[in-house]
Amino acid sequence: MGFTIGGIREMRSGSRRRGRASESTTVAEYTGLWGWDVVPGARATRGTGGSRNECSCGAADCPAPGAHPLGFVPGVPAGATLDAAAAAWEEVPGAAVLLPVGRSFDVLEVAEYAGRHALVRLERMGLPLGPVAVTPHGRAQFFVAPGTEAELPELLYRMGWDDADLDLRCLGKGDHITAPPSDLGGLGPVRWLRPPTLDTAGRPPHARLVLGTLAYASHRAGAL
């Protein structure tokens, strides 16, 4: 069966009636509708006796339990069909859905409180926005154009924010984020504040359009 937008929409509708979408359908949506690569990720499990989370990768000293790719498993490329996505995920049942950063997008990350305030302001200004996710440990992740990580120091300098103490960082090539609705590090699911659409997923905005507002919101939140 080949991938069709209508087919995914029909499956999503049926999945909502059943209560939750299957992981393979989620992967197919990300690769087929939004044009993103997807990578299987580790899951965190509660250690014996209530100890700290352990990682499904099996490494006793894993530095990021449940928050990294499974290096021994290939990813699912952008444009993969529903059948291909389903077949890939059958090999890694229960894997978290991760998105490689630096290919289709970079990510500007701030505290959730600052991110929510910035998002309201950006929407009121009518500026173009990409998807925005929020993590269970209180971070808001704004999807922006790839290459932002390399440009960020210069952009902050030009905007006068280079000397400010900002709780803001950029994720770029070589990084991964956990995608909704997967669990992050045993803390709970990642969620969308602003879900992807056909207009925004493949064309995230240049960082300069959102960075000033994010920097201001982050600076203000830090002063509270």
Secondary structure, DSSP 4 states (H G I P E B T S, - for coil): ----HHHHHHHHHHHHHHTS--HHHHHHIIIIIS---BEEE--EEPPGGG-S-EETT--TT-SSTTSSB-TTS--B-TT--HHHHHHHHHTSTT-EEEEESSSS-EEEEEEHHHHHHHHHHHHHHT-----EEE-TTSEEEEEE-TTHHHHHHHHHHHHT-TTS---EEEE-TT-EEEPTTSBSTTS-B-EEEE---TTTSSSPPPTHHHHHHHHHHHHHHHH-
